Amino acid sequence: MYSNRIKEYRKEKGMTLVELAEQIGISTGYLCHLENGSRSNPSTKVMEKISSILGKTVAEVFFHGSDNLKIYE
């Protein structure tokens, strides 16, 4: 299952799902799917907006663990 830290960082900022979705310009349903991992293909633009609003880098939000980032030698 795809995992990210959107929900964790959103709650740290004291934001609701609706508030964050409105600031990003996406539906709350889509954001909910992203948070829960049932959607795993956000565009680069959406990832950048989410990260910027949360005050984090794209890597911190979307690629925080070895499950999501594989390094090939």
Backbone bond lengths (Angstrom), bond angles and torsions (degrees), N, CA, C in turn:
res aa  C-N    CA-C-N  psi(-1)  N-CA   C-N-CA  omega(-1)  CA-C   N-CA-C  phi
1 M - - - 1.455 - - 1.527 109.67 -
2 Y 1.287 115.78 138.57 1.463 123.33 178.52 1.528 109.26 -68.04
3 S 1.305 116.38 139.68 1.463 118.46 178.67 1.521 110.56 -136.44
4 N 1.306 115.41 148.44 1.462 122.12 177.09 1.523 107.43 -148.92
5 R 1.307 116.36 -178.93 1.463 119.84 -177.19 1.527 112.36 -117.38
6 I 1.318 116.96 24.98 1.467 120.71 -178.78 1.523 110.66 -57.00
7 K 1.314 116.69 -53.02 1.469 120.84 -175.82 1.530 111.18 -61.34
8 E 1.312 116.57 -44.05 1.465 120.90 179.54 1.526 111.38 -58.00
9 Y 1.337 116.44 -49.84 1.466 120.48 -177.94 1.529 111.46 -71.64
10 R 1.330 117.50 -33.77 1.470 120.74 177.12 1.524 109.98 -61.85
11 K 1.326 116.17 -45.09 1.469 120.25 179.94 1.524 111.38 -67.07
12 E 1.343 117.38 -37.16 1.472 120.88 176.08 1.529 110.53 -57.96
13 K 1.337 116.58 -36.67 1.472 121.31 -179.94 1.523 111.92 -82.05
14 G 1.339 117.85 -5.00 1.458 121.15 -179.88 1.512 113.50 72.64
15 M 1.317 116.36 27.44 1.464 121.31 -178.15 1.521 110.83 -99.72
16 T 1.322 115.42 147.70 1.460 120.01 172.79 1.526 108.67 -87.44
17 L 1.306 114.80 164.98 1.459 120.85 176.36 1.529 110.06 -58.82
18 V 1.320 115.90 -42.86 1.469 121.52 -179.18 1.527 110.57 -63.00
19 E 1.316 117.59 -45.43 1.469 121.06 -179.57 1.523 111.48 -60.25
20 L 1.326 116.45 -46.69 1.456 119.71 -178.58 1.526 110.56 -66.02
21 A 1.311 117.33 -44.38 1.467 120.73 179.68 1.527 111.06 -58.87
22 E 1.336 116.84 -42.70 1.467 120.77 179.72 1.522 111.27 -63.59
23 Q 1.332 116.85 -41.56 1.464 120.12 179.89 1.524 111.72 -67.25
24 I 1.308 117.00 -33.95 1.465 121.13 179.48 1.523 110.67 -76.69
25 G 1.341 115.90 -34.58 1.452 120.82 -176.75 1.515 112.79 92.79
26 I 1.342 116.27 30.31 1.460 121.76 177.02 1.525 108.46 -125.47
27 S 1.323 116.28 166.84 1.464 119.64 -179.90 1.527 110.41 -73.79
28 T 1.319 115.57 153.39 1.463 119.65 177.17 1.521 110.43 -64.30
29 G 1.320 117.01 -33.41 1.461 120.69 178.41 1.521 111.86 -62.25
30 Y 1.336 116.20 -44.87 1.459 120.55 179.35 1.527 110.36 -64.16
31 L 1.339 117.01 -43.96 1.462 120.35 178.66 1.523 110.72 -62.59
32 C 1.308 117.09 -40.69 1.460 121.26 177.69 1.532 110.43 -59.59
33 H 1.331 116.83 -43.91 1.465 120.82 177.47 1.529 111.07 -62.09
34 L 1.327 116.88 -40.41 1.467 119.84 178.46 1.529 110.51 -63.60
35 E 1.330 115.86 -46.46 1.467 120.06 -179.63 1.526 111.96 -60.00
36 N 1.323 116.24 -40.67 1.462 120.63 -175.87 1.521 113.55 -84.14
37 G 1.318 116.47 -6.59 1.455 119.75 177.29 1.512 115.37 83.65
38 S 1.330 117.48 6.92 1.462 118.89 179.10 1.532 111.76 -82.90
39 R 1.314 116.78 -10.25 1.467 123.42 171.37 1.522 105.80 -125.05
40 S 1.315 116.06 129.64 1.468 118.42 -174.68 1.514 113.49 -127.35
41 N 1.320 117.03 19.95 1.453 118.69 -176.16 1.523 114.10 -129.92
42 P 1.324 118.80 51.22 1.460 117.89 178.16 1.528 109.99 -67.08
43 S 1.307 116.03 149.66 1.467 119.97 177.32 1.525 109.60 -69.38
44 T 1.302 114.59 161.84 1.469 120.29 177.15 1.523 109.81 -58.41
45 K 1.319 116.50 -40.21 1.467 121.58 -179.93 1.529 111.01 -60.81
46 V 1.330 117.12 -44.85 1.465 121.28 179.68 1.531 110.11 -66.23
47 M 1.328 117.34 -43.28 1.471 120.08 178.33 1.525 110.82 -60.47
48 E 1.326 116.89 -41.60 1.466 120.69 179.93 1.524 111.37 -66.10
49 K 1.335 117.63 -41.41 1.470 121.34 179.02 1.521 110.83 -64.08
50 I 1.326 116.74 -47.25 1.462 120.90 179.93 1.519 110.04 -58.56
51 S 1.317 116.15 -49.69 1.462 121.37 -177.72 1.517 111.74 -61.80
52 S 1.325 116.10 -44.06 1.465 120.50 -179.35 1.527 111.50 -62.08
53 I 1.316 117.31 -46.93 1.465 121.71 -179.96 1.531 110.64 -62.65
54 L 1.323 116.76 -36.41 1.467 120.66 -179.37 1.526 112.19 -82.65
55 G 1.330 117.24 -5.48 1.463 121.11 178.39 1.523 112.90 72.92
56 K 1.315 116.01 30.31 1.464 121.75 -178.02 1.521 109.30 -128.75
57 T 1.323 115.84 168.57 1.451 119.97 174.03 1.525 109.31 -85.54
58 V 1.320 115.81 161.29 1.467 120.04 176.36 1.526 109.38 -58.64
59 A 1.321 117.05 -40.98 1.471 120.97 179.93 1.524 111.54 -61.03
60 E 1.330 117.36 -42.01 1.466 120.48 -179.74 1.529 111.66 -63.64
61 V 1.311 116.57 -39.21 1.459 120.59 -175.73 1.526 112.28 -81.47
62 F 1.328 116.56 -42.71 1.459 119.48 -170.29 1.524 116.00 -108.03
63 F 1.318 118.06 -18.60 1.463 120.03 -175.23 1.516 111.07 -130.05
64 H 1.318 116.43 47.33 1.463 121.66 -173.14 1.512 114.34 -79.49
65 G 1.309 118.66 -19.31 1.466 119.43 -175.92 1.505 112.41 -129.11
66 S 1.284 115.32 166.62 1.460 120.09 -179.70 1.525 111.89 -66.98
67 D 1.332 117.68 -17.40 1.461 120.33 177.21 1.528 111.51 -65.91
68 N 1.327 116.54 -29.14 1.467 120.61 -175.77 1.512 113.87 -103.12
69 L 1.308 118.62 -15.37 1.459 121.33 -174.81 1.508 109.21 -128.27
70 K 1.294 115.98 116.31 1.456 120.34 179.54 1.519 108.50 -113.12
71 I 1.284 115.78 132.33 1.454 121.46 179.43 1.523 107.78 -105.59
72 Y 1.305 115.43 125.06 1.457 120.84 179.88 1.518 108.96 -105.59
73 E 1.308 115.26 134.56 1.464 119.58 178.34 1.497 110.58 -97.03
